[in-house]
Amino acid sequence: MSSRADVATFVMPYYGDGTASYRYLLEAVGSLHEQTDQRWRLVIIDDGSPRNHESLRDLPYRHDRIFLLEQAGNRGQGACRNMGVQWAAQHESAIVLFMDADDLAHPRRLEATREVFEERQDVDFVYSTFSVIDENARPVPERALTPSIREIIDSHRQAPVTGPRAWIRIGTDSGYTSLTSTVAVRTQLALEQPFPHVRSSEDSHTWLRMSAAGGSFAYLPSIPCRYRVPQDVAGSSDRSRIGQDYYRKKAEVDTDGFFAAISIALQRGTIEPSDVPGLKSRFLHRLARTMAREGQHELAQEIRGPNFAAAS
């Protein structure tokens, strides 16, 4: 018989604002029911959806393993994930697997992830690669992907980020590398490094701090997530809600996350004060390059200037 700690918890924020979001949710939950390792439960955190909450309670799946929490108002995915992590800790799950409500998990996701955590006690953070699908779960050709998504896929093909101090390479070289729906972490690390309450790049901020706090990364190419990018709408949901300030907000949050990681590493003694200027300079250079690839040339120029980091 499995102990409570053996039962992993999937954490899924949900904002239902139409029939499409509910259909995506059904498909996402269905992909969890196809897991080869059935020692799991799912906590869905409703983020103040305008639609009736009863639709969540009527999901056509096993209700002995699906649990619903509700936010008091719309607070964003980071706040939802924090609530889910706290729930997982209270129910003694040793690991949490993050999952967005429109993506599809590989059938062996939990099985392969659990194997890594059980075999390698040094690893606290597991992530995988992904493929991109559209609103109808059809593959999206790479030529249609944004530069930032292609940048992540290229980093997986060339040299995935692994090991301790991954935050340095992510910040100064590869850029964002681990989609939220591919990430699993030990619950204790997730409790110690919660998501910030911001609307953009909250996951990147968190991964950087998790790594600097001692979390060692492992990469699994064999369990690709299917990451949904609807082609019938412009951009991600975050991008749509934030509007024209999306890239500036993302740049500011990424900068804050990397600088927070530096502070954590200094406190732990894993870097020296003399390392800090070079790390910040390399980070800002990489960030400017990423923004330029997205066509944000004025913002890239500003990041390269002397005042961006101080103002962020």
GISUL-V376667 format. One record per pair of residues at least 24 apart in sequence whose ideal C-beta (glycine too) atoms are under 10 Angstrom apart, sorted by the first residue. I is the first residue (numbers start at 1). J is the second residue. Records with the same first field share a line. If there is no record, write none. Layout:
I: J, J
This chain:
2: 38, 39
3: 39, 92, 94
4: 91, 92, 93, 94
5: 91, 92, 93, 94, 95, 187
6: 37, 39, 40, 92, 93, 94, 95, 114
7: 38, 39, 40, 41, 65, 88, 91, 92, 93, 94, 95
8: 35, 37, 39, 40, 41, 42, 88, 93, 94, 95, 96, 97, 109, 110, 113, 114, 117, 184, 187
9: 40, 41, 42, 43, 65, 67, 84, 85, 87, 88, 89, 91, 92, 93, 94, 95, 96, 97, 184, 187
10: 35, 40, 41, 42, 43, 44, 65, 66, 84, 88, 93, 96, 97, 98, 99, 105, 109, 110, 181, 184
11: 42, 43, 44, 45, 69, 80, 81, 82, 83, 84, 85, 86, 87, 88, 93, 96, 97, 98, 99, 180, 184, 190
12: 42, 43, 44, 45, 46, 66, 77, 80, 81, 84, 97, 98, 99, 100, 101, 102, 103, 181
13: 43, 44, 45, 46, 47, 69, 71, 75, 76, 77, 78, 79, 80, 81, 82, 83, 84, 98, 99, 100, 101, 180, 195
14: 44, 45, 46, 47, 49, 56, 68, 69, 70, 71, 77, 80, 100, 101, 102
15: 45, 46, 47, 48, 49, 50, 51, 71, 74, 76, 77, 80, 101, 237, 241
16: 46, 47, 48, 49, 50, 51, 52, 53, 55, 56, 101
17: 49, 50, 51, 74, 237
18: 49, 50, 51
19: 51
20: 102, 135, 230, 232, 233
21: 49, 51, 101, 102, 237
22: 49, 51, 55, 56, 59, 101
23: 102, 135, 136
24: 100, 101, 102, 103, 104, 135, 137, 228, 230
25: 55, 56, 59, 100, 101, 102
26: 55, 59, 60, 61, 101
27: 101, 102, 103, 104, 133, 137, 226, 228
28: 99, 100, 101, 102, 103, 104, 105, 181, 226, 228
29: 56, 59, 60, 61, 62, 66, 99, 101, 105
30: 59, 60, 61, 104, 105
31: 99, 103, 104, 105, 106, 107, 109, 225, 226
32: 61, 65, 66, 97, 99, 104, 105, 107, 109, 110
33: 61, 62, 65, 66, 105, 107
34: 104, 105, 106, 107, 108, 109
35: 97, 105, 106, 107, 108, 109, 110, 111
36: 106, 107, 108, 109, 110, 111, 112
37: 107, 108, 109, 110, 111, 112, 113, 114, 115
38: 62, 65, 110, 111
39: 65, 110, 111, 114
40: 65, 93, 95, 97, 109, 110, 114
41: 65, 66, 67, 87, 88, 91, 93
42: 66, 67, 68, 84, 97, 99
43: 67, 68, 69, 80, 83, 84, 85, 86, 87, 88, 91, 93, 96
44: 68, 69, 70, 80, 84, 99, 101
45: 69, 70, 71, 75, 77, 79, 80, 81, 82, 83, 84, 87, 101
46: 70, 71, 74, 80, 101
47: 71, 73, 74, 75, 76, 77, 79, 80, 83, 101
48: 72, 73, 74, 75, 76, 80
49: 74
50: 74
67: 91
74: 199, 241
75: 197, 199
76: 195, 196, 197, 198, 199, 200, 202, 238, 241
77: 101, 180, 195, 198, 199, 202, 203, 237, 238
78: 194, 195, 196, 197, 198, 199, 200, 201, 202, 203, 205, 206
79: 194, 195, 196, 197, 198, 202
80: 195
81: 180, 190, 194, 195, 202, 203, 206
82: 190, 191, 194, 195, 196, 197, 202, 206
83: 194
84: 190
85: 185, 187, 188, 189, 190, 191, 193, 194, 195
86: 187, 190, 191, 194
88: 187, 190, 191
89: 187, 188, 190, 191
91: 187
92: 187
93: 186, 187
94: 118, 186, 187, 188
95: 124, 126, 184, 185, 186, 187, 188, 189, 190
96: 183, 184, 185, 186, 187, 189, 190, 191
97: 126, 181, 182, 183, 184, 185
98: 127, 178, 179, 180, 181, 182, 183, 184, 185, 190, 195, 203, 206
99: 180, 181, 182, 183, 184, 225
100: 179, 180, 181, 203, 225, 227, 228, 237
101: 181, 228
102: 133, 135, 181, 226, 227, 228, 229, 230, 237
103: 130, 133, 179, 180, 181, 182, 225, 226, 227, 228, 229
104: 130, 131, 133, 137, 181, 224, 225, 226, 227, 228
105: 181, 182, 223, 224, 225, 226
106: 130, 131, 182, 220, 222, 223, 224, 225, 226
107: 223
108: 220, 222, 223
109: 181, 182, 184, 220, 222, 223, 224, 225
110: 184, 223
111: 223
112: 184, 220, 222, 223
113: 182, 183, 184, 185, 218, 220, 223
114: 184
115: 220
116: 184, 218, 219, 220
117: 184, 185, 186, 218
119: 218
120: 216, 218
121: 186, 216
122: 163, 164, 214, 215, 216, 218
123: 162, 163, 164, 185, 186, 215, 216, 217, 218
124: 164, 184, 185, 186, 188, 189, 190, 210, 211, 213, 214, 215, 216, 217, 218
125: 162, 166, 178, 183, 184, 185, 186, 189, 190, 207, 210, 211, 215, 216, 217, 218, 219
126: 178, 182, 183, 184, 185, 186, 216, 217, 218, 219, 220, 223
127: 156, 160, 161, 162, 166, 177, 178, 179, 180, 181, 182, 183, 184, 185, 207, 217, 218, 219, 220, 223, 225
128: 156, 160, 178, 179, 181, 182, 183, 184, 218, 219, 220, 221, 222, 223, 224, 225
129: 153, 155, 156, 157, 160, 177, 178, 179, 182, 219, 220, 221, 222, 223, 224, 225, 227
130: 156, 178, 179, 181, 182, 223, 224, 225, 226, 227
131: 224, 225, 226, 227
132: 225, 226, 227, 228, 229, 231
133: 225, 226, 227, 228, 229, 230, 231
134: 228, 229, 230, 231, 232
135: 228, 229, 230, 231, 232, 233
136: 228, 230, 231, 232
137: 226, 228
138: 231
139: 226
140: 227, 228, 229, 230, 231
144: 229, 231
145: 229
146: 229, 235, 236, 239, 293, 294, 295
147: 290, 291, 292, 293, 294, 295
148: 175, 176, 247, 250, 290, 291, 293, 294
149: 176, 179, 227, 229
150: 293
151: 175, 176, 177, 289, 290, 293, 294
152: 176, 177, 178, 179, 227
153: 177
156: 182, 219, 221, 224
157: 221
159: 219
160: 217, 218, 219, 220, 221
161: 207, 211, 217, 219
162: 216, 217, 218, 219
163: 211, 216, 217, 218, 219
164: 211, 212, 214, 215, 216, 217, 270
165: 211, 212, 214, 215, 216, 217, 261, 265, 270, 271
166: 207, 208, 210, 211, 212, 215, 216, 217, 218, 219
167: 207, 208, 209, 210, 211, 212, 213, 215, 217, 257, 258, 260, 261, 262, 264, 265, 270, 279, 283
168: 208, 211, 212, 258, 261, 262, 265, 270, 271, 275, 279, 282, 283
169: 211, 217
170: 204, 207, 208, 211, 217, 254, 257, 258, 261, 283, 286
171: 204, 208, 211, 212, 254, 255, 257, 258, 259, 261, 262, 279, 280, 282, 283, 284, 286, 287
172: 258, 278, 279, 280, 281, 282, 283, 284, 285, 286, 287
173: 282, 283, 286
174: 286
175: 204, 254, 283, 286, 287, 289, 290, 293
176: 201, 203, 204, 207, 208, 250, 254, 290
177: 204, 207, 217, 219
178: 203, 204, 207, 217, 219
179: 203, 225, 227
180: 204, 206, 207, 225, 227
181: 225, 226, 227, 228
182: 219, 220, 223, 224, 225, 227
183: 207, 210, 217, 225
184: 218, 220
185: 210, 215, 217
186: 210, 215
189: 213, 214, 215
190: 215
193: 260, 261, 264
196: 253, 256, 257, 260
198: 238, 249, 250, 252, 253, 256, 257
199: 237, 238, 241, 242, 246, 249, 250, 253
200: 236, 238, 239, 241, 242, 245, 246, 247, 248, 249, 250, 251, 252, 253, 254
201: 238, 246, 249, 250, 251, 252, 253, 254, 255, 256, 257
202: 238, 253, 257
203: 253, 257
204: 250, 253, 254, 257, 258
205: 253, 254, 255, 256, 257, 258, 260, 261
206: 257, 260
207: 257, 261
208: 254, 256, 257, 258, 259, 260, 261, 262, 264, 283
209: 257, 258, 260, 261, 263, 264, 265
210: 261, 264
211: 261, 264, 265
212: 257, 258, 260, 261, 262, 263, 264, 265, 266, 267, 268, 270, 271
213: 261, 264, 265, 267, 268, 270
214: 264, 265, 268, 270
246: 294, 296
247: 290, 291, 294, 295, 296, 299, 300
248: 291, 296, 298, 299, 302, 303, 308, 312
250: 287, 290, 291, 294, 296, 299
251: 284, 287, 288, 290, 291, 296, 299, 300, 302, 303, 308, 312
252: 303, 308, 309, 311, 312
253: 312
254: 283, 286, 287, 290, 291, 312
255: 280, 283, 284, 287, 303, 308, 309, 311, 312
256: 309, 312
257: 283
258: 282, 283, 284, 286, 287, 309
259: 283, 309, 312
280: 309
281: 309
283: 309
284: 308, 309, 312
